[in-house]
Amino acid sequence: MYTLSLYEVKSGLLSKKFSSVEITKCFLERIEKYKNLNAFITVCPEQALESAKQSDQKIANGMAGEMEGIPLAIKDLYMTKGIRTTSGSKMLENFIAPYESTVTQKLLNAGSVFLGKTNMDEFAMGSANITSYFGKVVNPWSKDKPLVPGGSSGGSAAAVAGHLCVAATGSDTGGSIRQPAAFSGIVGIKPTYGRCSRYGMIALASSFDQAGPMTKTVRDAAIFLKVIAGYDEKDSTSVNEPVPDYESFVGKSINGMRIGIPKEFHMDGISDEVERSWQKGIDILKDAGAEIVDISLPYSKYSMAVYYIIQPAEASANLARFDGVRYGFRAEGAKSLDEMYEMTREQGFGDEVKRRILIGTYVLSAGYYDAYYSQALKVQKLIRQDLASAFEKVDAILTPTTPHSAFAFGEEPTDPVTMYLNDVLTVTANIAGLPGMSIPICLDKLGRPLGLQLLGPRFQEGRLFQIGEVIEKNANFPSLKEIN
């Protein structure tokens, strides 16, 4: 049962081939069996089985919701009422969420079963899931040596790839759904900014953060996104735009569609194998009747610089609330209020979080605001204009998701800037607020997954499902049937 897709599990439950209790037990056993992956921070067996029983009852009574009885994993930055919510940090090690995020509430309303909360880079800052206070996550594709799963949604990626759940929520600020999806051989979509509510998500950078699904197939992602998308008055950045039936796009012909290939994404640092995987994707789309169009995104080369000014700036503001006063960790032994603030933040945050708070505070400071932050906002507009012009000529853009495949523990870059370059191909979508999806395309010579990224115009996620399914169907990507 555990290898089934979300679509197959949904069909199996409704046709009563198996019960929600049976499949929930199956996943709880696997989570226990593969603890070495460290994919979960908190597991909720009693709650999951109780939810599964209720779902079986609803199915029996013909009252099944869209995701009735389907066992999911939730990234640990979504507030889940009454369940520990840590954001991967010592700062929130024992924090019990007092309310439910909009995304998780929608999943509960649709009948989902929550297995637990997945591990993640601390406060979603990282590209390898090695900054979590709760330890590193191991990629299920690891063979001779343990690989990183990507980040920051590494726990969700490992849980889906390792068949520890049917699907999972992720969040994407600069590639944190798409990059781990590529490293772990699964599908991940970052919807348009404003498509899914951010209410109840612990914020990293509020103008970039977006919720999204991490699944085994493109169809699964379409089913999942329909449930969590939609307007929410609790989120001022939520957009009141109708949510289409995304699943209806899956299986449609792409004959005559124009696919853009940006020349600027053929950049230094991209491995030859990634370039070949990109060509494989181009050939698949060409064979399916799409027209391949060379395009230019001249300002995209500034995306990394813009992102690593705006994101730390917003992070430093968002993380100012973690000071030991109202909730979370508080350092002991302080002799004054200021000292309590300092000691709490020094002891409660990890190195990467402190690094980004320092960068963000610096670029927002009086002497440097105009030189850095306000300039970054101007270049952000130019990047958005670049992409808007491109989408006047093409229906979607195809690029690699990552410059290389997953690296092994101990082989990760030691300097932060090189580590940040893992996001070089994904941050543009966040800066422009556009939807982006990663689809597995092939394995490299070391047997590690590679993914391709599709970018679309605002609120055109359906188009990504349509094109993505064509890539998926023809890529013949091998399934990870069982963990070694």
C-alpha positions as CSV (number, residue, x, y, z in Angstrom):
1,M,0.0,0.0,0.0
2,Y,2.7,2.5,0.9
3,T,4.0,2.8,-2.7
4,L,0.6,4.0,-4.0
5,S,0.0,7.5,-5.2
6,L,-2.4,9.9,-3.6
7,Y,-4.8,9.3,-6.5
8,E,-4.6,5.6,-6.1
9,V,-5.0,5.8,-2.3
10,K,-8.1,8.0,-2.7
11,S,-9.6,5.5,-5.2
12,G,-8.7,2.5,-3.0
13,L,-10.3,4.0,0.1
14,L,-13.5,5.0,-1.8
15,S,-13.8,1.5,-3.4
16,K,-13.1,0.0,0.1
17,K,-10.1,-2.0,-1.1
18,F,-8.5,-1.0,2.2
19,S,-9.4,1.2,5.1
20,S,-7.8,4.4,6.3
21,V,-6.9,2.7,9.6
22,E,-5.0,0.0,7.7
23,I,-3.0,2.4,5.5
24,T,-2.4,4.8,8.5
25,K,-1.0,1.9,10.5
26,C,1.2,0.9,7.5
27,F,2.8,4.4,7.4
28,L,3.2,4.6,11.2
29,E,5.1,1.3,11.1
30,R,7.3,2.6,8.3
31,I,8.0,5.9,10.1
32,E,9.2,3.8,13.1
33,K,11.2,1.4,10.9
34,Y,13.0,4.2,9.0
35,K,13.7,6.5,12.0
36,N,17.3,6.7,10.7
37,L,16.0,9.1,8.0
38,N,15.1,11.6,10.7
39,A,12.2,12.8,8.5
40,F,9.9,13.6,11.4
41,I,10.3,15.8,14.4
42,T,7.0,14.8,16.0
43,V,4.8,11.7,15.2
44,C,1.1,11.6,16.3
45,P,0.1,7.9,16.2
46,E,-2.9,8.1,18.5
47,Q,-4.3,11.2,16.9
48,A,-3.7,9.8,13.4
49,L,-5.5,6.5,14.1
50,E,-8.4,8.3,15.7
51,S,-8.7,10.5,12.6
52,A,-8.5,7.4,10.4
53,K,-11.3,5.7,12.2
54,Q,-13.5,8.8,11.8
55,S,-12.6,8.9,8.1
56,D,-13.6,5.2,7.6
57,Q,-16.9,6.0,9.2
58,K,-17.5,9.0,6.8
59,I,-16.6,6.9,3.8
60,A,-19.0,4.1,4.9
61,N,-21.7,6.8,5.3
62,G,-21.0,8.3,1.9
63,M,-19.8,11.6,3.4
64,A,-16.1,11.5,2.3
65,G,-14.2,14.7,1.8
66,E,-11.8,15.5,-1.0
67,M,-8.8,13.9,0.9
68,E,-10.8,11.6,3.2
69,G,-8.6,9.2,5.1
70,I,-5.4,10.0,3.3
71,P,-2.3,10.0,5.6
72,L,-0.2,13.2,5.2
73,A,2.9,14.7,6.7
74,I,3.0,18.4,7.7
75,K,6.1,20.5,7.5
76,D,6.9,21.7,11.1
77,L,6.3,25.4,10.4
78,Y,2.5,25.0,10.0
79,M,0.6,25.7,13.2
80,T,-1.3,22.5,14.1
81,K,-3.5,23.1,17.1
82,G,-2.5,21.1,20.2
83,I,0.6,19.6,18.4
84,R,4.2,20.7,18.9
85,T,5.3,23.1,16.2
86,T,9.0,23.9,16.3
87,S,10.1,25.3,12.9
88,G,13.2,23.1,13.4
89,S,14.5,25.5,16.2
90,K,15.6,25.2,19.8
91,M,13.7,28.5,20.2
92,L,10.4,26.6,19.7
93,E,11.5,23.2,21.0
94,N,8.5,22.8,23.3
95,F,6.0,25.2,21.7
96,I,2.4,23.8,21.4
97,A,0.5,25.6,18.6
98,P,-2.6,27.3,20.0
99,Y,-4.5,27.5,16.7
100,E,-4.6,25.8,13.2
101,S,-3.0,27.3,10.1
102,T,-5.4,27.9,7.2
103,V,-3.6,25.3,4.9
104,T,-3.8,22.5,7.6
105,Q,-7.4,23.4,8.5
106,K,-8.4,23.0,4.8
107,L,-6.7,19.6,4.8
108,L,-8.5,18.6,8.0
109,N,-11.8,19.8,6.6
110,A,-11.1,17.7,3.5
111,G,-10.7,14.6,5.8
112,S,-6.9,14.2,5.8
113,V,-5.1,12.2,8.4
114,F,-2.0,13.9,9.9
115,L,0.8,11.4,10.7
116,G,3.1,14.1,12.2
117,K,5.4,17.1,11.7
118,T,8.4,16.8,9.4
119,N,11.9,18.0,10.0
120,M,13.2,21.1,8.3
121,D,16.0,23.6,8.2
122,E,15.8,25.9,11.2
123,F,13.1,28.6,10.4
124,A,13.3,27.3,6.8
125,M,16.8,28.7,6.4
126,G,18.9,26.2,4.4
127,S,19.2,24.2,1.2
128,A,20.2,20.8,2.7
129,N,18.2,20.2,5.9
130,I,21.4,20.3,7.9
131,T,20.6,23.4,10.0
132,S,17.7,21.8,12.0
133,Y,18.1,21.7,15.8
134,F,16.6,18.2,15.6
135,G,19.4,16.8,13.4
136,K,20.1,16.2,9.8
137,V,17.6,14.5,7.5
138,V,18.8,11.6,5.3
139,N,17.8,11.4,1.6
140,P,16.1,7.9,1.0
141,W,18.1,7.7,-2.3
142,S,21.3,7.4,-0.3
143,K,23.3,4.2,-1.2
144,D,27.0,4.0,-0.3
145,K,26.9,7.2,1.7
146,P,24.1,9.4,3.2
147,L,22.9,12.2,1.0
148,V,21.2,15.4,1.9
149,P,17.5,15.6,0.9
150,G,17.6,19.3,0.0
151,G,16.0,22.0,2.0
152,S,14.3,23.6,3.7
153,S,11.4,21.1,3.2
154,G,13.8,18.2,3.5
155,G,11.8,16.2,6.0
156,S,8.7,16.4,3.8
157,A,10.7,15.4,0.7
158,A,12.3,12.4,2.5
159,A,8.9,11.3,3.9
160,V,7.3,11.3,0.5
161,A,10.3,9.8,-1.4
162,G,10.8,7.1,1.4
163,H,7.1,6.2,1.4
164,L,6.5,7.3,5.0
165,C,3.3,9.2,3.9
166,V,1.2,9.6,0.8
167,A,2.1,13.3,0.4
168,A,3.3,16.2,2.4
169,T,3.1,20.0,2.8
170,G,6.1,22.0,2.1
171,S,6.8,25.8,2.0
172,D,8.9,27.6,-0.6
173,T,10.7,31.0,0.0
174,G,13.5,30.6,-2.5
175,G,13.2,27.0,-3.7
176,S,12.4,25.1,-0.5
177,I,9.8,22.9,-2.1
178,R,11.3,22.5,-5.6
179,Q,15.0,22.0,-4.7
180,P,14.3,19.1,-2.2
181,A,11.8,17.7,-4.6
182,A,14.5,17.5,-7.3
183,F,17.1,16.1,-4.8
184,S,14.6,13.4,-3.6
185,G,13.0,12.4,-6.9
186,I,9.5,13.7,-6.2
187,V,7.1,16.4,-7.6
188,G,6.9,19.7,-5.8
189,I,5.0,22.9,-6.7
190,K,5.3,26.4,-5.4
191,P,2.0,28.1,-6.3
192,T,1.7,31.8,-7.3
193,Y,2.3,34.1,-4.4
194,G,-1.1,34.7,-2.8
195,R,-2.7,31.5,-4.1
196,C,-2.4,29.7,-0.7
197,S,-2.9,31.4,2.6
198,R,0.2,32.1,4.8
199,Y,-2.0,32.4,7.9
200,G,-0.5,30.2,10.6
201,M,2.8,29.5,8.8
202,I,5.8,30.6,10.8
203,A,7.2,33.3,8.6
204,L,10.7,33.5,7.1
205,A,10.3,36.2,4.4
206,S,6.7,37.3,4.2
207,S,6.8,38.6,0.6
208,F,8.3,35.3,-0.7
209,D,6.9,32.5,1.5
210,Q,4.3,30.2,-0.2
211,A,2.7,26.9,0.8
212,G,2.6,24.0,-1.6
213,P,2.3,20.2,-2.0
214,M,5.1,17.6,-2.3
215,T,3.8,14.5,-3.9
216,K,4.7,11.3,-5.8
217,T,3.1,12.4,-9.1
218,V,1.9,15.4,-11.0
219,R,-1.7,14.3,-10.7
220,D,-1.3,14.0,-6.9
221,A,0.0,17.6,-6.7
222,A,-3.0,18.8,-8.7
223,I,-5.5,17.1,-6.4
224,F,-3.6,18.4,-3.3
225,L,-3.3,22.0,-4.5
226,K,-7.0,22.3,-5.2
227,V,-7.7,21.6,-1.6
228,I,-5.2,24.0,0.0
229,A,-5.6,26.9,-2.5
230,G,-8.0,29.8,-2.3
231,Y,-8.7,33.2,-0.7
232,D,-8.3,33.7,3.0
233,E,-9.4,36.9,4.7
234,K,-6.9,36.2,7.5
235,D,-4.0,36.7,5.1
236,S,-3.7,40.2,3.6
237,T,-1.6,38.9,0.8
238,S,-4.1,36.2,-0.2
239,V,-5.6,36.8,-3.7
240,N,-9.3,36.4,-4.3
241,E,-8.9,34.4,-7.6
242,P,-11.1,31.4,-8.5
243,V,-9.4,28.0,-8.0
244,P,-9.8,25.8,-11.0
245,D,-10.0,22.0,-11.0
246,Y,-6.3,21.4,-11.5
247,E,-6.7,17.7,-12.0
248,S,-8.6,18.4,-15.3
249,F,-5.4,19.8,-16.8
250,V,-3.6,16.5,-16.3
251,G,-3.5,14.5,-19.5
252,K,-4.3,17.4,-21.9
253,S,-2.3,17.8,-25.1
254,I,0.5,20.4,-25.2
255,N,0.5,20.4,-29.0
256,G,1.2,24.0,-30.2
257,M,2.3,25.3,-26.8
258,R,5.4,27.5,-26.7
259,I,8.1,26.6,-24.2
260,G,10.8,29.2,-23.4
261,I,14.4,28.2,-22.8
262,P,16.2,31.1,-21.1
263,K,19.8,31.4,-22.2
264,E,20.9,32.9,-18.9
265,F,20.2,29.7,-17.1
266,H,23.0,28.0,-19.0
267,M,25.3,29.3,-16.3
268,D,28.6,28.4,-14.7
269,G,28.4,25.8,-12.1
270,I,25.7,23.7,-13.7
271,S,26.9,20.1,-14.2
272,D,27.0,18.5,-17.7
273,E,24.6,15.9,-16.5
274,V,22.1,18.5,-15.5
275,E,22.5,20.1,-19.0
276,R,21.8,16.7,-20.6
277,S,18.7,16.2,-18.4
278,W,17.5,19.6,-19.5
279,Q,17.9,18.6,-23.2
280,K,16.0,15.4,-22.4
281,G,13.1,17.5,-21.2
282,I,13.3,19.7,-24.3
283,D,13.2,16.7,-26.6
284,I,10.2,15.2,-24.7
285,L,8.2,18.5,-25.1
286,K,9.2,18.8,-28.7
287,D,8.1,15.3,-29.5
288,A,4.7,16.1,-27.8
289,G,4.2,18.9,-30.2
290,A,5.4,21.9,-28.2
291,E,7.4,24.7,-29.9
292,I,10.7,25.4,-28.2
293,V,11.6,29.1,-28.1
294,D,14.9,30.6,-27.0
295,I,14.3,33.6,-24.7
296,S,16.4,36.0,-22.7
297,L,15.8,37.1,-19.1
298,P,18.7,39.6,-18.8
299,Y,18.0,40.7,-15.2
300,S,17.6,37.1,-13.9
301,K,21.4,37.1,-13.2
302,Y,20.8,39.5,-10.3
303,S,18.1,37.2,-8.7
304,M,20.5,35.7,-6.1
305,A,21.8,39.1,-5.0
306,V,18.3,40.5,-4.8
307,Y,17.0,37.5,-2.9
308,Y,19.8,37.4,-0.3
309,I,19.2,41.1,0.5
310,I,15.4,41.1,0.7
311,Q,15.0,37.7,2.3
312,P,17.4,38.3,5.3
313,A,15.9,41.8,5.8
314,E,12.4,40.3,6.1
315,A,13.7,37.4,8.2
316,S,15.4,39.8,10.7
317,A,12.1,41.7,11.1
318,N,10.0,38.5,11.4
319,L,12.3,36.8,13.9
320,A,12.5,39.9,16.2
321,R,9.5,38.4,18.0
322,F,11.6,35.5,19.4
323,D,13.0,37.2,22.4
324,G,12.1,34.9,25.3
325,V,9.3,37.2,26.6
326,R,5.9,35.7,25.5
327,Y,6.7,32.2,24.2
328,G,9.4,29.7,23.3
329,F,12.9,29.3,24.8
330,R,14.1,31.8,27.4
331,A,17.8,31.8,28.6
332,E,18.4,31.6,32.3
333,G,20.7,33.6,34.5
334,A,20.2,37.0,32.8
335,K,20.7,40.0,35.1
336,S,18.7,42.5,33.0
337,L,16.0,42.6,30.4
338,D,18.5,43.4,27.6
339,E,20.8,40.6,28.7
340,M,17.8,38.2,28.7
341,Y,17.1,39.2,25.1
342,E,20.7,38.8,24.1
343,M,21.2,35.4,25.8
344,T,17.9,34.0,24.6
345,R,18.6,34.8,21.0
346,E,22.3,33.8,21.2
347,Q,21.4,30.4,22.7
348,G,18.1,29.8,21.0
349,F,19.1,30.4,17.3
350,G,21.5,28.3,15.3
351,D,24.4,29.7,13.3
352,E,22.6,30.1,9.9
353,V,19.6,31.9,11.5
354,K,22.0,34.3,13.3
355,R,23.9,34.9,10.1
356,R,20.8,35.9,8.2
357,I,19.5,38.1,11.0
358,L,22.8,39.9,11.0
359,I,22.8,40.4,7.2
360,G,19.1,41.5,7.3
361,T,19.6,44.0,10.1
362,Y,22.7,45.4,8.3
363,V,20.9,46.0,5.0
364,L,18.0,47.7,6.8
365,S,20.2,49.9,9.0
366,A,20.1,53.7,8.5
367,G,23.4,54.0,6.7
368,Y,22.8,51.1,4.3
369,Y,19.1,50.9,3.6
370,D,19.3,53.0,0.4
371,A,22.5,51.3,-0.8
372,Y,21.1,47.7,-0.4
373,Y,17.5,47.2,0.4
374,S,15.9,49.9,-1.7
375,Q,18.2,49.0,-4.6
376,A,17.2,45.4,-4.3
377,L,13.5,46.4,-4.5
378,K,14.2,48.3,-7.8
379,V,16.0,45.3,-9.4
380,Q,13.1,43.1,-8.2
381,K,10.7,45.1,-10.4
382,L,13.1,44.7,-13.4
383,I,13.2,40.9,-12.9
384,R,9.4,40.8,-12.7
385,Q,9.2,42.9,-15.9
386,D,11.6,40.5,-17.6
387,L,9.4,37.5,-16.9
388,A,6.1,39.4,-17.8
389,S,7.7,40.2,-21.2
390,A,8.8,36.6,-21.6
391,F,5.3,35.3,-20.9
392,E,3.9,37.5,-23.7
393,K,5.9,35.2,-26.1
394,V,5.8,31.8,-24.4
395,D,3.3,29.7,-22.4
396,A,5.8,28.3,-19.9
397,I,9.6,28.3,-19.2
398,L,11.7,25.1,-18.8
399,T,14.9,25.1,-16.8
400,P,16.8,22.7,-14.5
401,T,15.7,22.8,-10.9
402,T,19.2,22.6,-9.3
403,P,22.7,23.0,-10.6
404,H,23.7,19.5,-9.5
405,S,22.3,16.4,-7.8
406,A,22.2,15.9,-4.0
407,F,25.5,16.0,-2.2
408,A,26.7,13.6,0.6
409,F,27.1,14.7,4.2
410,G,30.6,16.0,4.6
411,E,30.7,17.1,0.9
412,E,28.5,20.2,1.4
413,P,30.0,23.6,0.8
414,T,31.6,25.0,3.9
415,D,31.2,28.7,2.9
416,P,27.6,30.1,3.1
417,V,27.7,31.8,-0.4
418,T,28.4,28.5,-2.2
419,M,25.6,26.9,-0.2
420,Y,23.3,29.7,-1.2
421,L,24.0,29.0,-4.9
422,N,21.9,25.8,-4.6
423,D,19.0,28.2,-5.0
424,V,20.4,30.0,-8.1
425,L,17.8,28.4,-10.4
426,T,14.7,28.6,-8.1
427,V,14.8,32.1,-6.5
428,T,13.6,33.9,-9.6
429,A,10.1,32.5,-9.3
430,N,9.9,33.7,-5.7
431,I,11.1,37.2,-6.6
432,A,8.5,37.5,-9.3
433,G,5.8,35.7,-7.3
434,L,5.3,33.1,-10.1
435,P,4.3,29.4,-9.9
436,G,7.1,26.9,-10.3
437,M,7.1,23.1,-10.3
438,S,9.9,20.5,-10.2
439,I,9.4,17.2,-11.9
440,P,11.9,14.3,-11.7
441,I,13.5,13.6,-15.0
442,C,16.3,11.1,-14.6
443,L,19.1,9.8,-12.4
444,D,22.7,10.9,-12.8
445,K,25.7,8.5,-13.1
446,L,25.8,8.2,-9.3
447,G,22.1,7.1,-9.2
448,R,21.0,10.4,-7.7
449,P,17.8,12.1,-8.9
450,L,17.7,15.2,-11.1
451,G,14.6,17.4,-11.6
452,L,13.4,19.9,-14.2
453,Q,11.6,23.1,-13.3
454,L,8.6,24.6,-15.1
455,L,7.7,28.3,-14.5
456,G,4.4,29.7,-15.6
457,P,2.5,33.1,-15.6
458,R,0.7,34.2,-12.4
459,F,-2.2,31.9,-11.4
460,Q,-1.5,29.5,-14.3
461,E,-0.6,26.4,-12.2
462,G,-2.9,24.4,-14.4
463,R,-0.6,24.9,-17.3
464,L,2.3,23.5,-15.2
465,F,0.3,20.4,-14.4
466,Q,-0.5,20.0,-18.1
467,I,3.1,20.3,-19.3
468,G,4.6,18.5,-16.2
469,E,2.5,15.4,-16.7
470,V,3.9,15.1,-20.3
471,I,7.4,15.2,-18.9
472,E,6.6,12.8,-16.2
473,K,4.9,10.3,-18.5
474,N,7.8,10.2,-21.0
475,A,10.8,10.6,-18.6
476,N,10.3,7.0,-17.2
477,F,11.8,8.1,-13.9
478,P,12.5,5.0,-11.8
479,S,10.5,4.7,-8.6
480,L,12.3,4.2,-5.3
481,K,10.4,1.0,-4.4
482,E,12.2,0.3,-1.2
483,I,14.9,2.0,0.9
484,N,18.2,0.2,1.0
